[in-house]
Amino acid sequence: MEQAAVEGVLKQCLSEEGSKLQQCLEAMKQAGCKVGPDYFKVMPCGALRAVGGYSQQQGVILCHDQLQTPSQVTSTALHELLHAYDDCRAGAGGLDWADCQTHACAEVRAAALSGDCDLQQEIWRGKVEVTRPSSWFDVHAKCVARRATLSVQLNPNCQGEGVAAKAVADVIARCMADRAPFVPPPNG
Ligand SMILES: [Zn+2]
């Protein structure tokens, strides 16, 4: 997508009252973390081949040359912001991203809560077998495990055969149950 198009989608999401992006930013501010107006940066990432990224130093990066649809912009922005939130709530120094299980937990939460694994996105990727329908819960959980594993595999400390998949399997139940900062409505 063009840089201006990605910036437009991002601006709209950020201004949407009660959007998940807003809820997440609000939770970070309440926890005392700095999230200035230039916290999101839209840039071409070329050879990196990633749709987005997050670091404590740079905040959230969206790679407009790799992003292909508006819903992918929204879910990627939220995915990366959830990493920022997890880092923020871990307190001074943030999370130990070098630890495979810690990293796996963050990726599980980001995949589960960002919309990365919404049915629409899985169909668009061609990952849903329409001829062999399975429950939505299965599609979602499989997608979360698959995408979290792919991300953890990029961690230099989690390179051995099956190491990333095992880290994800070890934490997936606990980390999918942690829906912060999105809490269910009272009595809901
Ligand atoms: Zn991630």
Backbone and ligand atoms as CSV (ligand in chain L), in Angstrom:
chain,resi,resn,atom,element,x,y,z
A,1,MET,N,N,0.850,-1.192,0.000
A,1,MET,CA,C,0.000,0.000,0.000
A,1,MET,C,C,0.887,1.244,0.000
A,2,GLU,N,N,0.289,2.347,-0.468
A,2,GLU,CA,C,1.009,3.622,-0.426
A,2,GLU,C,C,1.116,4.092,1.028
A,3,GLN,N,N,2.184,4.839,1.313
A,3,GLN,CA,C,2.386,5.356,2.669
A,3,GLN,C,C,1.177,6.161,3.153
A,4,ALA,N,N,0.652,7.037,2.279
A,4,ALA,CA,C,-0.468,7.898,2.671
A,4,ALA,C,C,-1.711,7.064,2.993
A,5,ALA,N,N,-1.914,5.976,2.271
A,5,ALA,CA,C,-3.089,5.125,2.502
A,5,ALA,C,C,-2.992,4.456,3.869
A,6,VAL,N,N,-1.805,3.951,4.201
A,6,VAL,CA,C,-1.613,3.314,5.514
A,6,VAL,C,C,-1.781,4.344,6.627
A,7,GLU,N,N,-1.215,5.539,6.418
A,7,GLU,CA,C,-1.369,6.596,7.427
A,7,GLU,C,C,-2.835,6.967,7.621
A,8,GLY,N,N,-3.592,6.953,6.536
A,8,GLY,CA,C,-5.018,7.274,6.609
A,8,GLY,C,C,-5.793,6.247,7.423
A,9,VAL,N,N,-5.525,4.956,7.174
A,9,VAL,CA,C,-6.206,3.887,7.917
A,9,VAL,C,C,-5.846,3.987,9.400
A,10,LEU,N,N,-4.559,4.205,9.668
A,10,LEU,CA,C,-4.086,4.300,11.052
A,10,LEU,C,C,-4.760,5.471,11.777
A,11,LYS,N,N,-4.810,6.620,11.101
A,11,LYS,CA,C,-5.403,7.817,11.699
A,11,LYS,C,C,-6.862,7.566,12.063
A,12,GLN,N,N,-7.565,6.919,11.143
A,12,GLN,CA,C,-8.974,6.634,11.396
A,12,GLN,C,C,-9.144,5.705,12.598
A,13,CYS,N,N,-8.319,4.637,12.683
A,13,CYS,CA,C,-8.418,3.704,13.820
A,13,CYS,C,C,-8.125,4.411,15.132
A,14,LEU,N,N,-7.119,5.281,15.087
A,14,LEU,CA,C,-6.712,5.959,16.325
A,14,LEU,C,C,-7.782,6.926,16.801
A,15,SER,N,N,-8.573,7.455,15.865
A,15,SER,CA,C,-9.575,8.449,16.258
A,15,SER,C,C,-10.915,7.791,16.584
A,16,GLU,N,N,-11.030,6.496,16.342
A,16,GLU,CA,C,-12.290,5.799,16.590
A,16,GLU,C,C,-12.512,5.619,18.079
A,17,GLU,N,N,-13.582,6.234,18.574
A,17,GLU,CA,C,-13.884,6.202,20.000
A,17,GLU,C,C,-14.007,4.764,20.501
A,18,GLY,N,N,-13.245,4.425,21.537
A,18,GLY,CA,C,-13.358,3.086,22.131
A,18,GLY,C,C,-12.731,1.970,21.320
A,19,SER,N,N,-11.970,2.306,20.260
A,19,SER,CA,C,-11.327,1.258,19.461
A,19,SER,C,C,-10.304,0.529,20.329
A,20,LYS,N,N,-9.940,-0.670,19.907
A,20,LYS,CA,C,-8.969,-1.434,20.687
A,20,LYS,C,C,-7.625,-0.711,20.749
A,21,LEU,N,N,-7.276,-0.009,19.660
A,21,LEU,CA,C,-6.026,0.766,19.682
A,21,LEU,C,C,-6.095,1.823,20.781
A,22,GLN,N,N,-7.239,2.514,20.850
A,22,GLN,CA,C,-7.393,3.549,21.889
A,22,GLN,C,C,-7.348,2.939,23.282
A,23,GLN,N,N,-8.035,1.813,23.467
A,23,GLN,CA,C,-8.043,1.167,24.788
A,23,GLN,C,C,-6.628,0.790,25.219
A,24,CYS,N,N,-5.863,0.300,24.257
A,24,CYS,CA,C,-4.508,-0.150,24.549
A,24,CYS,C,C,-3.610,1.045,24.901
A,25,LEU,N,N,-3.724,2.119,24.121
A,25,LEU,CA,C,-2.937,3.327,24.392
A,25,LEU,C,C,-3.307,3.910,25.754
A,26,GLU,N,N,-4.602,3.900,26.065
A,26,GLU,CA,C,-5.089,4.439,27.328
A,26,GLU,C,C,-4.498,3.645,28.498
A,27,ALA,N,N,-4.503,2.321,28.360
A,27,ALA,CA,C,-3.957,1.450,29.408
A,27,ALA,C,C,-2.468,1.725,29.608
A,28,MET,N,N,-1.755,2.007,28.510
A,28,MET,CA,C,-0.325,2.289,28.618
A,28,MET,C,C,-0.083,3.614,29.331
A,29,LYS,N,N,-0.915,4.614,28.995
A,29,LYS,CA,C,-0.764,5.920,29.653
A,29,LYS,C,C,-1.025,5.784,31.142
A,30,GLN,N,N,-2.083,5.004,31.484
A,30,GLN,CA,C,-2.408,4.823,32.899
A,30,GLN,C,C,-1.292,4.111,33.643
A,31,ALA,N,N,-0.557,3.267,32.943
A,31,ALA,CA,C,0.566,2.552,33.563
A,31,ALA,C,C,1.816,3.436,33.607
A,32,GLY,N,N,1.694,4.667,33.088
A,32,GLY,CA,C,2.804,5.610,33.166
A,32,GLY,C,C,3.800,5.499,32.023
A,33,CYS,N,N,3.417,4.848,30.940
A,33,CYS,CA,C,4.334,4.714,29.802
A,33,CYS,C,C,4.106,5.844,28.802
A,34,LYS,N,N,5.212,6.312,28.227
A,34,LYS,CA,C,5.142,7.433,27.283
A,34,LYS,C,C,4.689,6.934,25.916
A,35,VAL,N,N,3.576,7.481,25.429
A,35,VAL,CA,C,3.147,7.179,24.067
A,35,VAL,C,C,2.794,8.492,23.376
A,36,GLY,N,N,3.801,9.108,22.780
A,36,GLY,CA,C,3.626,10.403,22.130
A,36,GLY,C,C,2.928,10.279,20.790
A,37,PRO,N,N,2.653,11.427,20.162
A,37,PRO,CA,C,1.934,11.421,18.887
A,37,PRO,C,C,2.710,10.730,17.767
A,38,ASP,N,N,4.037,10.668,17.885
A,38,ASP,CA,C,4.799,9.991,16.820
A,38,ASP,C,C,5.187,8.565,17.237
A,39,TYR,N,N,4.356,7.965,18.084
A,39,TYR,CA,C,4.646,6.603,18.544
A,39,TYR,C,C,4.575,5.593,17.399
A,40,PHE,N,N,3.669,5.874,16.426
A,40,PHE,CA,C,3.555,5.010,15.241
A,40,PHE,C,C,4.340,5.632,14.092
A,41,LYS,N,N,5.167,4.820,13.431
A,41,LYS,CA,C,5.922,5.317,12.282
A,41,LYS,C,C,5.605,4.449,11.068
A,42,VAL,N,N,5.188,5.103,9.987
A,42,VAL,CA,C,4.885,4.377,8.753
A,42,VAL,C,C,6.060,4.562,7.807
A,43,MET,N,N,6.676,3.464,7.384
A,43,MET,CA,C,7.858,3.566,6.528
A,43,MET,C,C,7.969,2.332,5.632
A,44,PRO,N,N,8.770,2.414,4.568
A,44,PRO,CA,C,9.032,1.208,3.777
A,44,PRO,C,C,10.075,0.357,4.498
A,45,CYS,N,N,9.908,-0.948,4.497
A,45,CYS,CA,C,10.850,-1.811,5.205
A,45,CYS,C,C,11.623,-2.724,4.259
A,46,GLY,N,N,11.238,-2.732,2.984
A,46,GLY,CA,C,11.972,-3.440,1.944
A,46,GLY,C,C,12.382,-4.839,2.316
A,47,ALA,N,N,13.687,-5.030,2.395
A,47,ALA,CA,C,14.258,-6.373,2.540
A,47,ALA,C,C,13.847,-7.063,3.838
A,48,LEU,N,N,13.388,-6.298,4.826
A,48,LEU,CA,C,13.015,-6.903,6.105
A,48,LEU,C,C,11.861,-7.897,5.976
A,49,ARG,N,N,11.002,-7.681,4.989
A,49,ARG,CA,C,9.885,-8.590,4.706
A,49,ARG,C,C,8.921,-8.735,5.876
A,50,ALA,N,N,8.849,-7.740,6.732
A,50,ALA,CA,C,7.902,-7.786,7.841
A,50,ALA,C,C,6.822,-6.739,7.590
A,51,VAL,N,N,5.623,-6.983,8.118
A,51,VAL,CA,C,4.560,-5.986,7.956
A,51,VAL,C,C,4.639,-4.905,9.028
A,52,GLY,N,N,5.343,-5.230,10.121
A,52,GLY,CA,C,5.463,-4.243,11.190
A,52,GLY,C,C,6.502,-4.669,12.189
A,53,GLY,N,N,6.745,-3.798,13.157
A,53,GLY,CA,C,7.714,-4.132,14.187
A,53,GLY,C,C,7.517,-3.254,15.405
A,54,TYR,N,N,8.165,-3.647,16.491
A,54,TYR,CA,C,8.116,-2.845,17.715
A,54,TYR,C,C,9.466,-2.918,18.404
A,55,SER,N,N,9.932,-1.799,18.899
A,55,SER,CA,C,11.079,-1.812,19.800
A,55,SER,C,C,10.888,-0.710,20.830
A,56,GLN,N,N,11.509,-0.913,22.003
A,56,GLN,CA,C,11.381,0.077,23.072
A,56,GLN,C,C,11.863,1.445,22.608
A,57,GLN,N,N,12.917,1.448,21.781
A,57,GLN,CA,C,13.504,2.711,21.343
A,57,GLN,C,C,12.633,3.411,20.309
A,58,GLN,N,N,12.077,2.632,19.383
A,58,GLN,CA,C,11.406,3.238,18.230
A,58,GLN,C,C,9.896,3.271,18.318
A,59,GLY,N,N,9.303,2.480,19.201
A,59,GLY,CA,C,7.855,2.373,19.221
A,59,GLY,C,C,7.388,1.425,18.125
A,60,VAL,N,N,6.210,1.712,17.568
A,60,VAL,CA,C,5.607,0.812,16.586
A,60,VAL,C,C,5.923,1.273,15.167
A,61,ILE,N,N,6.358,0.322,14.341
A,61,ILE,CA,C,6.634,0.615,12.938
A,61,ILE,C,C,5.665,-0.166,12.064
A,62,LEU,N,N,5.082,0.517,11.096
A,62,LEU,CA,C,4.227,-0.144,10.104
A,62,LEU,C,C,4.912,-0.052,8.752
A,63,CYS,N,N,5.041,-1.190,8.077
A,63,CYS,CA,C,5.767,-1.253,6.808
A,63,CYS,C,C,4.780,-1.148,5.650
A,64,HIS,N,N,4.621,0.074,5.125
A,64,HIS,CA,C,3.546,0.262,4.139
A,64,HIS,C,C,3.798,-0.515,2.855
A,65,ASP,N,N,5.082,-0.795,2.538
A,65,ASP,CA,C,5.368,-1.517,1.298
A,65,ASP,C,C,5.043,-3.007,1.411
A,66,GLN,N,N,4.826,-3.499,2.634
A,66,GLN,CA,C,4.500,-4.918,2.827
A,66,GLN,C,C,3.031,-5.129,3.154
A,67,LEU,N,N,2.370,-4.089,3.644
A,67,LEU,CA,C,0.955,-4.211,4.025
A,67,LEU,C,C,0.086,-4.193,2.771
A,68,GLN,N,N,-0.950,-5.061,2.775
A,68,GLN,CA,C,-1.736,-5.209,1.544
A,68,GLN,C,C,-3.203,-4.829,1.649
A,69,THR,N,N,-3.762,-4.850,2.859
A,69,THR,CA,C,-5.187,-4.495,2.993
A,69,THR,C,C,-5.376,-3.617,4.230
A,70,PRO,N,N,-6.445,-2.790,4.226
A,70,PRO,CA,C,-6.721,-1.961,5.409
A,70,PRO,C,C,-6.893,-2.778,6.683
A,71,SER,N,N,-7.542,-3.950,6.611
A,71,SER,CA,C,-7.718,-4.715,7.851
A,71,SER,C,C,-6.380,-5.251,8.353
A,72,GLN,N,N,-5.443,-5.469,7.428
A,72,GLN,CA,C,-4.094,-5.891,7.833
A,72,GLN,C,C,-3.357,-4.735,8.529
A,73,VAL,N,N,-3.613,-3.518,8.085
A,73,VAL,CA,C,-3.011,-2.344,8.756
A,73,VAL,C,C,-3.500,-2.278,10.193
A,74,THR,N,N,-4.816,-2.427,10.363
A,74,THR,CA,C,-5.419,-2.337,11.693
A,74,THR,C,C,-4.889,-3.435,12.613
A,75,SER,N,N,-4.876,-4.670,12.135
A,75,SER,CA,C,-4.457,-5.767,13.011
A,75,SER,C,C,-2.951,-5.688,13.291
A,76,THR,N,N,-2.166,-5.250,12.312
A,76,THR,CA,C,-0.717,-5.134,12.535
A,76,THR,C,C,-0.418,-4.038,13.558
A,77,ALA,N,N,-1.101,-2.904,13.441
A,77,ALA,CA,C,-0.887,-1.810,14.400
A,77,ALA,C,C,-1.216,-2.288,15.810
A,78,LEU,N,N,-2.328,-3.040,15.946
A,78,LEU,CA,C,-2.726,-3.511,17.272
A,78,LEU,C,C,-1.778,-4.604,17.773
A,79,HIS,N,N,-1.356,-5.499,16.871
A,79,HIS,CA,C,-0.387,-6.544,17.231
A,79,HIS,C,C,0.868,-5.918,17.853
A,80,GLU,N,N,1.428,-4.939,17.152
A,80,GLU,CA,C,2.673,-4.329,17.636
A,80,GLU,C,C,2.422,-3.515,18.910
A,81,LEU,N,N,1.262,-2.866,18.984
A,81,LEU,CA,C,0.962,-2.079,20.181
A,81,LEU,C,C,0.750,-2.994,21.396
A,82,LEU,N,N,0.239,-4.196,21.174
A,82,LEU,CA,C,0.104,-5.146,22.282
A,82,LEU,C,C,1.482,-5.565,22.804
A,83,HIS,N,N,2.468,-5.675,21.918
A,83,HIS,CA,C,3.844,-5.929,22.375
A,83,HIS,C,C,4.320,-4.752,23.242
A,84,ALA,N,N,4.010,-3.547,22.797
A,84,ALA,CA,C,4.400,-2.349,23.558
A,84,ALA,C,C,3.714,-2.347,24.922
A,85,TYR,N,N,2.432,-2.737,24.940
A,85,TYR,CA,C,1.684,-2.796,26.198
A,85,TYR,C,C,2.304,-3.827,27.147
A,86,ASP,N,N,2.625,-5.017,26.621
A,86,ASP,CA,C,3.220,-6.061,27.455
A,86,ASP,C,C,4.566,-5.608,28.024
A,87,ASP,N,N,5.334,-4.919,27.198
A,87,ASP,CA,C,6.613,-4.373,27.631
A,87,ASP,C,C,6.393,-3.341,28.735
A,88,CYS,N,N,5.389,-2.503,28.520
A,88,CYS,CA,C,5.064,-1.417,29.458
A,88,CYS,C,C,4.642,-1.971,30.808
A,89,ARG,N,N,3.734,-2.966,30.818
A,89,ARG,CA,C,3.213,-3.447,32.100
A,89,ARG,C,C,4.241,-4.290,32.856
A,90,ALA,N,N,5.302,-4.718,32.151
A,90,ALA,CA,C,6.352,-5.491,32.822
A,90,ALA,C,C,7.210,-4.594,33.723
A,91,GLY,N,N,7.030,-3.270,33.596
A,91,GLY,CA,C,7.756,-2.345,34.458
A,91,GLY,C,C,9.123,-2.000,33.909
A,92,ALA,N,N,9.964,-1.416,34.771
A,92,ALA,CA,C,11.269,-0.914,34.341
A,92,ALA,C,C,12.050,-2.004,33.621
A,93,GLY,N,N,12.613,-1.656,32.458
A,93,GLY,CA,C,13.389,-2.632,31.694
A,93,GLY,C,C,12.542,-3.432,30.730
A,94,GLY,N,N,11.253,-3.563,31.016
A,94,GLY,CA,C,10.357,-4.270,30.112
A,94,GLY,C,C,10.526,-5.781,30.163
A,95,LEU,N,N,9.975,-6.444,29.153
A,95,LEU,CA,C,10.036,-7.905,29.089
A,95,LEU,C,C,11.422,-8.385,28.693
A,96,ASP,N,N,11.735,-9.620,29.077
A,96,ASP,CA,C,12.970,-10.262,28.627
A,96,ASP,C,C,12.673,-10.993,27.314
A,97,TRP,N,N,12.781,-10.237,26.201
A,97,TRP,CA,C,12.400,-10.784,24.888
A,97,TRP,C,C,13.335,-11.902,24.446
A,98,ALA,N,N,14.513,-12.008,25.079
A,98,ALA,CA,C,15.458,-13.065,24.715
A,98,ALA,C,C,14.971,-14.424,25.194
A,99,ASP,N,N,14.052,-14.426,26.175
A,99,ASP,CA,C,13.541,-15.675,26.719
A,99,ASP,C,C,12.426,-16.215,25.810
A,100,CYS,N,N,12.568,-17.470,25.365
A,100,CYS,CA,C,11.639,-18.014,24.360
A,100,CYS,C,C,10.197,-18.062,24.864
A,101,GLN,N,N,9.985,-18.452,26.118
A,101,GLN,CA,C,8.609,-18.534,26.620
A,101,GLN,C,C,7.996,-17.154,26.798
A,102,THR,N,N,8.781,-16.196,27.255
A,102,THR,CA,C,8.295,-14.823,27.394
A,102,THR,C,C,7.903,-14.264,26.032
A,103,HIS,N,N,8.790,-14.465,25.055
A,103,HIS,CA,C,8.507,-14.008,23.698
A,103,HIS,C,C,7.272,-14.720,23.149
A,104,ALA,N,N,7.189,-16.036,23.386
A,104,ALA,CA,C,6.048,-16.820,22.886
A,104,ALA,C,C,4.740,-16.297,23.467
A,105,CYS,N,N,4.743,-15.979,24.749
A,105,CYS,CA,C,3.520,-15.483,25.390
A,105,CYS,C,C,3.071,-14.170,24.743
A,106,ALA,N,N,4.019,-13.287,24.494
A,106,ALA,CA,C,3.681,-12.000,23.863
A,106,ALA,C,C,3.119,-12.223,22.458
A,107,GLU,N,N,3.702,-13.176,21.717
A,107,GLU,CA,C,3.218,-13.429,20.343
A,107,GLU,C,C,1.842,-14.095,20.348
A,108,VAL,N,N,1.609,-14.983,21.320
A,108,VAL,CA,C,0.296,-15.628,21.439
A,108,VAL,C,C,-0.763,-14.568,21.711
A,109,ARG,N,N,-0.501,-13.690,22.660
A,109,ARG,CA,C,-1.467,-12.648,23.008
A,109,ARG,C,C,-1.707,-11.710,21.816
A,110,ALA,N,N,-0.630,-11.318,21.152
A,110,ALA,CA,C,-0.777,-10.391,20.029
A,110,ALA,C,C,-1.562,-11.044,18.888
A,111,ALA,N,N,-1.285,-12.319,18.621
A,111,ALA,CA,C,-2.002,-13.004,17.534
A,111,ALA,C,C,-3.475,-13.193,17.897
A,112,ALA,N,N,-3.733,-13.506,19.167
A,112,ALA,CA,C,-5.105,-13.806,19.582
A,112,ALA,C,C,-5.968,-12.548,19.684
A,113,LEU,N,N,-5.378,-11.441,20.107
A,113,LEU,CA,C,-6.171,-10.252,20.437
A,113,LEU,C,C,-6.177,-9.179,19.351
A,114,SER,N,N,-5.267,-9.264,18.384
A,114,SER,CA,C,-5.115,-8.151,17.436
A,114,SER,C,C,-6.058,-8.233,16.253
A,115,GLY,N,N,-6.624,-9.415,16.013
A,115,GLY,CA,C,-7.391,-9.585,14.776
A,115,GLY,C,C,-6.567,-10.287,13.705
A,116,ASP,N,N,-5.280,-10.569,14.011
A,116,ASP,CA,C,-4.431,-11.335,13.082
A,116,ASP,C,C,-5.115,-12.632,12.675
A,117,CYS,N,N,-5.858,-13.216,13.610
A,117,CYS,CA,C,-6.429,-14.541,13.373
A,117,CYS,C,C,-7.943,-14.493,13.222
A,118,ASP,N,N,-8.468,-13.337,12.864
A,118,ASP,CA,C,-9.891,-13.272,12.538
A,118,ASP,C,C,-10.153,-14.171,11.337
A,119,LEU,N,N,-11.336,-14.741,11.306
A,119,LEU,CA,C,-11.686,-15.698,10.250
A,119,LEU,C,C,-11.462,-15.110,8.866
A,120,GLN,N,N,-11.861,-13.854,8.703
A,120,GLN,CA,C,-11.727,-13.177,7.410
A,120,GLN,C,C,-10.272,-13.172,6.933
A,121,GLN,N,N,-9.351,-12.934,7.850
A,121,GLN,CA,C,-7.936,-12.888,7.476
A,121,GLN,C,C,-7.407,-14.281,7.149
A,122,GLU,N,N,-7.892,-15.284,7.876
A,122,GLU,CA,C,-7.451,-16.658,7.609
A,122,GLU,C,C,-7.964,-17.135,6.256
A,123,ILE,N,N,-9.182,-16.749,5.906
A,123,ILE,CA,C,-9.729,-17.128,4.603
A,123,ILE,C,C,-8.919,-16.452,3.498
A,124,TRP,N,N,-8.630,-15.168,3.715
A,124,TRP,CA,C,-7.857,-14.390,2.744
A,124,TRP,C,C,-6.480,-15.026,2.518
A,125,ARG,N,N,-5.901,-15.590,3.575
A,125,ARG,CA,C,-4.597,-16.257,3.446
A,125,ARG,C,C,-4.718,-17.652,2.831
A,126,GLY,N,N,-5.941,-18.128,2.667
A,126,GLY,CA,C,-6.140,-19.468,2.124
A,126,GLY,C,C,-5.877,-20.562,3.145
A,127,LYS,N,N,-6.012,-20.226,4.442
A,127,LYS,CA,C,-5.682,-21.193,5.485
A,127,LYS,C,C,-6.915,-21.926,6.005
A,128,VAL,N,N,-8.097,-21.542,5.555
A,128,VAL,CA,C,-9.290,-22.225,6.044
A,128,VAL,C,C,-9.747,-23.213,4.977
A,129,GLU,N,N,-9.841,-24.468,5.364
A,129,GLU,CA,C,-10.294,-25.482,4.415
A,129,GLU,C,C,-11.813,-25.506,4.426
A,130,VAL,N,N,-12.371,-24.907,3.390
A,130,VAL,CA,C,-13.826,-24.755,3.370
A,130,VAL,C,C,-14.519,-26.106,3.194
A,131,THR,N,N,-13.787,-27.035,2.555
A,131,THR,CA,C,-14.394,-28.345,2.330
A,131,THR,C,C,-14.365,-29.202,3.586
A,132,ARG,N,N,-13.520,-28.846,4.533
A,132,ARG,CA,C,-13.451,-29.602,5.791
A,132,ARG,C,C,-13.669,-28.641,6.941
A,133,PRO,N,N,-14.915,-28.197,7.099
A,133,PRO,CA,C,-15.142,-27.166,8.105
A,133,PRO,C,C,-14.813,-27.656,9.515
A,134,SER,N,N,-14.134,-26.792,10.252
A,134,SER,CA,C,-13.887,-27.105,11.653
A,134,SER,C,C,-14.476,-25.947,12.444
A,135,SER,N,N,-14.524,-26.088,13.749
A,135,SER,CA,C,-15.140,-25.038,14.539
A,135,SER,C,C,-14.280,-23.776,14.470
A,136,TRP,N,N,-14.924,-22.646,14.664
A,136,TRP,CA,C,-14.214,-21.372,14.652
A,136,TRP,C,C,-13.132,-21.359,15.724
A,137,PHE,N,N,-13.423,-21.977,16.855
A,137,PHE,CA,C,-12.437,-22.023,17.935
A,137,PHE,C,C,-11.157,-22.706,17.462
A,138,ASP,N,N,-11.302,-23.808,16.738
A,138,ASP,CA,C,-10.128,-24.533,16.230
A,138,ASP,C,C,-9.336,-23.694,15.242
A,139,VAL,N,N,-10.058,-23.051,14.310
A,139,VAL,CA,C,-9.386,-22.229,13.305
A,139,VAL,C,C,-8.574,-21.142,14.004
A,140,HIS,N,N,-9.190,-20.505,14.989
A,140,HIS,CA,C,-8.542,-19.403,15.692
A,140,HIS,C,C,-7.318,-19.886,16.472
A,141,ALA,N,N,-7.478,-20.951,17.257
A,141,ALA,CA,C,-6.381,-21.441,18.094
A,141,ALA,C,C,-5.215,-21.953,17.231
A,142,LYS,N,N,-5.549,-22.607,16.119
A,142,LYS,CA,C,-4.485,-23.101,15.233
A,142,LYS,C,C,-3.722,-21.937,14.612
A,143,CYS,N,N,-4.470,-20.920,14.223
A,143,CYS,CA,C,-3.849,-19.736,13.627
A,143,CYS,C,C,-2.924,-19.056,14.638
A,144,VAL,N,N,-3.398,-18.914,15.882
A,144,VAL,CA,C,-2.590,-18.280,16.933
A,144,VAL,C,C,-1.291,-19.056,17.138
A,145,ALA,N,N,-1.389,-20.373,17.238
A,145,ALA,CA,C,-0.195,-21.197,17.458
A,145,ALA,C,C,0.760,-21.092,16.275
A,146,ARG,N,N,0.212,-21.147,15.051
A,146,ARG,CA,C,1.052,-21.113,13.851
A,146,ARG,C,C,1.791,-19.778,13.736
A,147,ARG,N,N,1.039,-18.668,13.924
A,147,ARG,CA,C,1.658,-17.356,13.729
A,147,ARG,C,C,2.617,-17.014,14.869
A,148,ALA,N,N,2.282,-17.404,16.088
A,148,ALA,CA,C,3.191,-17.158,17.211
A,148,ALA,C,C,4.496,-17.921,16.990
A,149,THR,N,N,4.381,-19.165,16.526
A,149,THR,CA,C,5.581,-19.979,16.288
A,149,THR,C,C,6.465,-19.334,15.226
A,150,LEU,N,N,5.846,-18.847,14.138
A,150,LEU,CA,C,6.627,-18.206,13.070
A,150,LEU,C,C,7.403,-17.006,13.615
A,151,SER,N,N,6.778,-16.233,14.501
A,151,SER,CA,C,7.448,-15.049,15.061
A,151,SER,C,C,8.580,-15.449,16.003
A,152,VAL,N,N,8.322,-16.452,16.863
A,152,VAL,CA,C,9.345,-16.862,17.834
A,152,VAL,C,C,10.536,-17.496,17.115
A,153,GLN,N,N,10.275,-18.137,15.962
A,153,GLN,CA,C,11.364,-18.742,15.185
A,153,GLN,C,C,12.393,-17.700,14.731
A,154,LEU,N,N,11.984,-16.428,14.680
A,154,LEU,CA,C,12.913,-15.377,14.260
A,154,LEU,C,C,13.822,-14.932,15.401
A,155,ASN,N,N,13.495,-15.376,16.628
A,155,ASN,CA,C,14.308,-15.017,17.795
A,155,ASN,C,C,15.600,-15.835,17.763
A,156,PRO,N,N,16.763,-15.162,17.734
A,156,PRO,CA,C,18.037,-15.894,17.636
A,156,PRO,C,C,18.232,-16.912,18.763
A,157,ASN,N,N,17.552,-16.707,19.906
A,157,ASN,CA,C,17.706,-17.642,21.030
A,157,ASN,C,C,16.785,-18.852,20.934
A,158,CYS,N,N,15.919,-18.884,19.941
A,158,CYS,CA,C,14.902,-19.944,19.872
A,158,CYS,C,C,15.000,-20.680,18.541
A,159,GLN,N,N,16.240,-20.947,18.106
A,159,GLN,CA,C,16.480,-21.454,16.764
A,159,GLN,C,C,16.435,-22.963,16.604
A,160,GLY,N,N,16.671,-23.714,17.677
A,160,GLY,CA,C,16.775,-25.172,17.543
A,160,GLY,C,C,15.507,-25.792,16.979
A,161,GLU,N,N,15.611,-27.004,16.459
A,161,GLU,CA,C,14.473,-27.716,15.895
A,161,GLU,C,C,13.351,-27.845,16.938
A,162,GLY,N,N,12.205,-27.293,16.616
A,162,GLY,CA,C,11.044,-27.436,17.497
A,162,GLY,C,C,11.047,-26.570,18.741
A,163,VAL,N,N,12.088,-25.754,18.928
A,163,VAL,CA,C,12.188,-24.947,20.158
A,163,VAL,C,C,11.057,-23.915,20.228
A,164,ALA,N,N,10.821,-23.220,19.118
A,164,ALA,CA,C,9.785,-22.180,19.095
A,164,ALA,C,C,8.406,-22.811,19.292
A,165,ALA,N,N,8.144,-23.901,18.587
A,165,ALA,CA,C,6.833,-24.557,18.694
A,165,ALA,C,C,6.588,-25.039,20.126
A,166,LYS,N,N,7.643,-25.548,20.776
A,166,LYS,CA,C,7.471,-26.031,22.150
A,166,LYS,C,C,7.205,-24.866,23.109
A,167,ALA,N,N,7.919,-23.762,22.912
A,167,ALA,CA,C,7.703,-22.595,23.771
A,167,ALA,C,C,6.258,-22.120,23.648
A,168,VAL,N,N,5.746,-22.098,22.412
A,168,VAL,CA,C,4.359,-21.667,22.199
A,168,VAL,C,C,3.396,-22.656,22.857
A,169,ALA,N,N,3.625,-23.959,22.654
A,169,ALA,CA,C,2.735,-24.977,23.230
A,169,ALA,C,C,2.715,-24.888,24.757
A,170,ASP,N,N,3.870,-24.569,25.339
A,170,ASP,CA,C,3.975,-24.493,26.803
A,170,ASP,C,C,3.148,-23.345,27.391
A,171,VAL,N,N,2.994,-22.263,26.636
A,171,VAL,CA,C,2.368,-21.070,27.222
A,171,VAL,C,C,0.991,-20.750,26.653
A,172,ILE,N,N,0.551,-21.461,25.594
A,172,ILE,CA,C,-0.605,-20.977,24.839
A,172,ILE,C,C,-1.886,-20.901,25.689
A,173,ALA,N,N,-2.138,-21.880,26.538
A,173,ALA,CA,C,-3.382,-21.863,27.321
A,173,ALA,C,C,-3.394,-20.673,28.278
A,174,ARG,N,N,-2.290,-20.511,29.004
A,174,ARG,CA,C,-2.200,-19.425,29.981
A,174,ARG,C,C,-2.272,-18.060,29.289
A,175,CYS,N,N,-1.576,-17.914,28.169
A,175,CYS,CA,C,-1.450,-16.592,27.559
A,175,CYS,C,C,-2.673,-16.218,26.725
A,176,MET,N,N,-3.407,-17.212,26.185
A,176,MET,CA,C,-4.649,-16.887,25.490
A,176,MET,C,C,-5.725,-16.471,26.479
A,177,ALA,N,N,-5.608,-16.942,27.731
A,177,ALA,CA,C,-6.605,-16.587,28.748
A,177,ALA,C,C,-6.392,-15.160,29.267
A,178,ASP,N,N,-5.199,-14.613,29.044
A,178,ASP,CA,C,-4.877,-13.260,29.514
A,178,ASP,C,C,-5.264,-12.263,28.431
A,179,ARG,N,N,-6.409,-11.597,28.620
A,179,ARG,CA,C,-6.934,-10.723,27.582
A,179,ARG,C,C,-6.677,-9.234,27.871
A,180,ALA,N,N,-5.828,-8.935,28.829
A,180,ALA,CA,C,-5.518,-7.540,29.148
A,180,ALA,C,C,-4.903,-6.852,27.927
A,181,PRO,N,N,-5.177,-5.593,27.657
A,181,PRO,CA,C,-6.002,-4.678,28.453
A,181,PRO,C,C,-7.482,-4.732,28.103
A,182,PHE,N,N,-7.916,-5.755,27.369
A,182,PHE,CA,C,-9.325,-5.833,26.990
A,182,PHE,C,C,-10.034,-6.755,27.970
A,183,VAL,N,N,-10.867,-6.187,28.783
A,183,VAL,CA,C,-11.572,-7.000,29.760
A,183,VAL,C,C,-13.035,-7.109,29.332
A,184,PRO,N,N,-13.662,-8.242,29.596
A,184,PRO,CA,C,-15.071,-8.367,29.210
A,184,PRO,C,C,-15.928,-7.359,29.973
A,185,PRO,N,N,-16.980,-6.881,29.353
A,185,PRO,CA,C,-17.837,-5.920,30.060
A,185,PRO,C,C,-18.467,-6.574,31.283
A,186,PRO,N,N,-18.720,-5.790,32.338
A,186,PRO,CA,C,-19.322,-6.358,33.556
A,186,PRO,C,C,-20.662,-7.014,33.218
A,187,ASN,N,N,-20.916,-8.138,33.816
A,187,ASN,CA,C,-22.150,-8.905,33.604
A,187,ASN,C,C,-22.265,-9.400,32.157
A,188,GLY,N,N,-21.193,-9.320,31.384
A,188,GLY,CA,C,-21.328,-9.651,29.967
A,188,GLY,C,C,-20.833,-11.018,29.625
L,1,ZN,ZN,ZN,4.727,-10.036,17.210
